[in-house]
Amino acid sequence: MLKRIEARQVRNGMFVEAIEGAWQDPLLSKRRFLLRREADALKLRKSGIEGVIINTSRGLDIDGLPGGNIEIDTKAARETIQKSVQVLESVFVRLQHGDGISFDQVAPVISSVSKSMDDNPTVFLSVTRLKSKDEVTFLHSLSVSALMILFGRHLGLDETTVQILGTAGLLHDVGKLEIPLEILNKEGRLDQDEIKMIRDHPEKGHVILSRQEGMPEIVLDVCLNHHERIDGKGYPRRLSEAQVSFHARLAAICDVYDAMTSVRPYKAPWSASQALKWMLGNEGQFDLRLLKKFALCLSVAAVT
């Protein structure tokens, strides 16, 4: 639904369809865009513009709530996810059989996820949270990819890097292909051998992806190091804070957040606020400054 509002009513999370008047500023001259940063929203409020046209089906309304036809948005998201899972499954099967893949083979999935995060991140992420036992690996990978794209854009990273981060999220758990499903989906406590098998998946995935021609270094780094911690207690290599890259820190946040907020057959999901409260209070696991920016990113995108 299109709605005209006054410039003073503009806020983060709104989707701007048009701005009254002609402007030289790169932001104000865009035809359509989602407001992701408070600095940009402030710029619009102080610009002297009288009217802004927002699309409440793709962003927040003036009451701070998402509007539009949620049923239609959900249907579109489900179709995107279904097609993406099919492509991702075929890629994982090739890797499992020892066949090679290229960066370009996952590009259609990244393109679809990227567009969905532009259209309505709240709906897309809500749908991917509903994970059955058979879909956990694929939908978790899609969710992490989507969160990394969303967060990368919020941080103002260039679009090429954002797309590579999306690919990293998509492939970060590829090492789990070598773990039996009965262990991945086990409802009770894991024994020591099973824990070791789980903790080996970053290295196994890194070996798999290292064999692929042209795989970006960021993708390899995220795959190997997304379970490392700032306090040096992570795995597989117990890296120190200085050794954990920015991209791995970002991935660790997105990975844990999705795991905690997802619906699975054997556990109830946490809300976004519950998950973030736990993550912020779990001293030493995450980059705290980056985690606070992630919380703001979710707030701007109205992800709950």
C-alpha positions in Angstrom: 0.0 0.0 0.0 1.3 3.4 -1.0 1.0 6.3 1.5 2.1 9.9 1.5 3.6 11.0 4.7 5.4 14.2 5.9 9.2 14.2 6.0 9.2 14.6 9.7 7.4 11.2 10.0 10.2 9.3 8.2 11.9 6.6 10.2 14.2 3.6 9.8 12.6 0.5 8.2 10.3 2.5 5.9 10.4 1.7 2.2 10.5 4.9 0.1 8.8 4.7 -3.3 9.2 8.4 -4.2 10.3 11.8 -2.8 8.5 15.0 -3.8 10.9 17.3 -5.8 14.2 16.8 -7.5 17.4 16.4 -5.5 21.1 16.2 -6.2 21.9 14.1 -3.1 22.5 10.4 -4.1 20.2 9.1 -1.5 17.3 11.5 -2.2 17.6 11.0 -6.0 17.0 7.3 -5.7 13.6 6.1 -7.1 12.9 3.4 -4.5 14.9 2.2 -1.5 14.6 0.8 2.0 15.8 3.1 4.8 18.4 1.0 6.8 20.4 3.7 8.6 19.3 6.3 11.1 21.7 8.8 9.4 19.7 8.5 6.1 16.3 8.8 7.9 17.6 11.9 9.6 18.8 13.3 6.3 15.3 13.0 4.9 13.7 14.6 8.0 16.0 17.6 7.8 16.0 17.9 4.0 13.1 20.4 3.7 11.0 17.9 1.7 7.3 18.3 2.2 6.2 14.8 1.2 7.5 11.2 0.9 5.7 8.3 -0.6 6.2 5.1 1.3 5.2 1.5 0.5 3.9 -0.2 3.7 3.8 -3.6 2.1 7.6 -3.5 1.9 8.5 -1.6 5.0 7.2 0.0 8.2 4.1 2.2 8.5 4.1 5.4 10.5 3.0 3.4 13.6 6.2 1.4 13.4 4.5 -1.8 12.3 4.8 -3.7 9.0 1.7 -3.4 6.8 0.6 -4.7 3.5 -0.7 -8.1 2.5 1.3 -10.6 4.6 -0.4 -13.6 3.0 0.8 -12.6 -0.4 4.3 -11.8 0.9 4.5 -15.2 2.7 3.5 -17.0 -0.5 6.2 -15.2 -2.5 8.8 -16.0 0.2 7.8 -19.6 0.3 8.2 -19.9 -3.5 11.7 -18.3 -3.3 12.8 -20.5 -0.5 11.5 -23.7 -2.2 13.4 -22.9 -5.4 16.5 -21.9 -3.5 16.5 -25.1 -1.4 16.3 -27.1 -4.7 19.4 -25.4 -6.1 21.2 -25.6 -2.8 20.4 -29.3 -2.4 21.8 -30.0 -5.8 25.0 -28.1 -5.0 25.4 -30.0 -1.7 24.9 -33.3 -3.5 27.6 -32.5 -6.0 30.0 -31.7 -3.1 29.1 -34.8 -1.2 29.9 -36.9 -4.3 33.2 -35.2 -4.7 32.2 -33.2 -7.8 33.3 -29.6 -8.2 31.1 -26.5 -8.0 31.8 -22.9 -8.9 31.0 -19.6 -7.2 28.6 -18.9 -10.1 26.5 -22.0 -9.4 25.2 -20.6 -6.1 24.7 -17.1 -7.6 21.0 -17.6 -8.5 20.3 -18.5 -4.8 22.1 -15.4 -3.6 20.3 -13.2 -6.1 16.9 -14.6 -4.9 17.7 -14.2 -1.2 19.1 -10.8 -1.8 15.9 -9.6 -3.5 13.8 -11.1 -0.8 15.7 -9.2 1.9 15.1 -6.0 -0.1 11.4 -6.8 -0.5 10.5 -7.9 3.0 13.2 -9.3 5.3 10.7 -9.9 8.2 8.5 -12.3 6.1 11.5 -14.1 4.5 13.2 -14.8 7.8 10.0 -15.8 9.5 9.3 -18.5 6.9 12.9 -19.9 7.0 12.5 -20.3 10.8 10.1 -23.2 10.3 12.6 -26.0 9.9 11.7 -29.7 9.7 14.3 -32.4 10.4 14.9 -32.9 6.7 15.3 -29.2 6.0 17.4 -28.0 8.9 20.7 -27.8 7.1 19.3 -26.1 3.9 17.0 -23.6 5.6 19.6 -22.7 8.2 22.0 -22.0 5.5 19.5 -19.8 3.7 18.7 -18.0 6.9 22.3 -17.3 7.7 22.9 -16.2 4.2 19.9 -13.8 4.4 21.0 -12.4 7.8 24.6 -11.8 6.5 23.3 -9.9 3.5 21.0 -7.9 5.7 23.7 -7.1 8.2 26.3 -6.4 5.6 24.1 -3.8 3.9 23.3 -2.3 7.3 27.0 -1.9 8.0 27.4 -0.1 4.6 29.6 -2.7 3.0 30.0 -2.6 -0.8 27.5 -4.8 -2.7 30.2 -7.2 -4.0 31.3 -8.0 -0.4 27.7 -8.3 0.6 27.1 -10.9 -2.1 30.2 -12.8 -1.0 29.1 -12.8 2.6 25.7 -14.2 1.4 27.6 -17.0 -0.3 29.6 -17.6 2.8 26.5 -17.9 4.8 25.1 -20.3 2.3 28.1 -22.6 2.4 29.3 -22.2 6.0 28.0 -25.5 7.2 28.9 -27.6 4.2 31.1 -29.8 6.5 27.9 -31.1 8.1 27.4 -33.2 4.9 29.8 -35.7 6.5 27.8 -36.0 9.8 25.0 -38.6 10.0 21.5 -37.1 10.2 20.8 -39.0 13.4 23.5 -37.1 15.1 22.6 -33.7 13.6 18.9 -34.2 14.6 19.6 -35.9 18.0 17.2 -34.6 20.6 19.2 -35.7 23.7 22.7 -34.9 24.9 25.5 -35.8 22.6 28.3 -38.1 23.8 32.0 -37.1 23.5 32.5 -38.8 20.1 29.4 -37.1 18.7 30.5 -33.7 20.0 33.9 -34.2 18.4 32.2 -35.1 15.1 30.1 -32.0 15.3 33.1 -29.8 16.1 35.1 -31.2 13.2 32.6 -29.8 10.6 34.3 -26.4 10.1 37.6 -28.0 9.1 35.9 -30.7 6.9 33.9 -27.9 5.2 37.0 -25.9 4.7 38.7 -28.8 3.0 35.7 -29.3 0.7 35.5 -25.7 -0.3 39.3 -25.3 -0.7 39.1 -27.8 -3.6 36.6 -25.6 -5.5 38.1 -23.3 -8.1 37.7 -19.6 -7.5 36.2 -19.8 -4.1 36.6 -16.4 -2.4 38.8 -16.2 0.7 36.0 -14.7 2.7 33.9 -17.9 2.1 36.8 -20.1 3.2 37.4 -18.0 6.2 33.8 -18.0 7.4 33.5 -21.8 6.8 36.5 -22.5 8.9 36.1 -19.9 11.7 32.4 -19.2 12.3 32.6 -21.1 15.6 35.6 -19.3 16.9 35.1 -17.0 19.9 36.5 -13.6 21.0 37.7 -15.1 24.3 39.7 -17.8 22.5 37.5 -20.7 23.6 36.0 -21.4 20.3 36.7 -24.2 17.8 38.3 -25.7 15.8 41.5 -23.8 16.5 40.8 -21.7 19.6 41.9 -18.6 17.9 42.6 -15.5 19.9 40.5 -12.3 19.5 43.1 -10.7 17.2 43.0 -13.8 14.9 39.3 -13.9 14.4 38.4 -11.9 11.2 35.6 -9.4 10.9 33.8 -11.7 8.5 34.0 -14.7 10.9 32.7 -12.5 13.8 29.8 -11.4 11.7 29.0 -15.0 10.7 29.2 -16.2 14.3 26.5 -13.8 15.3 24.2 -14.6 12.4 24.7 -18.4 12.8 23.8 -18.5 16.5 21.0 -16.0 16.2 19.2 -18.1 13.6 19.8 -21.3 15.5 18.2 -19.8 18.6 15.2 -18.3 16.9 14.3 -21.2 14.7 11.3 -23.6 15.1 12.5 -27.2 15.1 10.7 -30.5 15.9 12.6 -30.9 19.2 12.8 -27.3 20.6 10.7 -24.2 20.9 12.2 -21.0 19.3 13.4 -18.0 21.3 12.1 -14.6 20.3 14.5 -12.1 18.8 14.7 -10.2 22.0 15.3 -13.4 24.1 18.1 -14.5 21.7 19.8 -11.1 21.7 19.5 -10.8 25.4 21.3 -14.1 25.9 23.9 -13.3 23.2 24.7 -9.9 24.7 25.0 -11.5 28.2 27.2 -14.4 27.0 30.5 -12.6 27.6 33.4 -13.6 25.5 31.6 -15.4 22.7 30.8 -12.6 20.3 32.3 -9.2 19.3 30.1 -7.0 21.5 30.3 -3.9 19.4 29.3 -5.8 16.3 26.6 -7.6 18.2 25.0 -4.3 19.3 25.0 -3.2 15.6 23.3 -6.4 14.7 20.6 -5.8 17.2 20.1 -2.3 15.7 20.0 -3.9 12.2 17.2 -6.2 13.2 15.3 -3.3 14.8 15.6 -1.2 11.7 14.4 -4.1 9.5 11.5 -4.8 12.0 12.7 -8.4 12.4 11.0 -10.0 15.5 
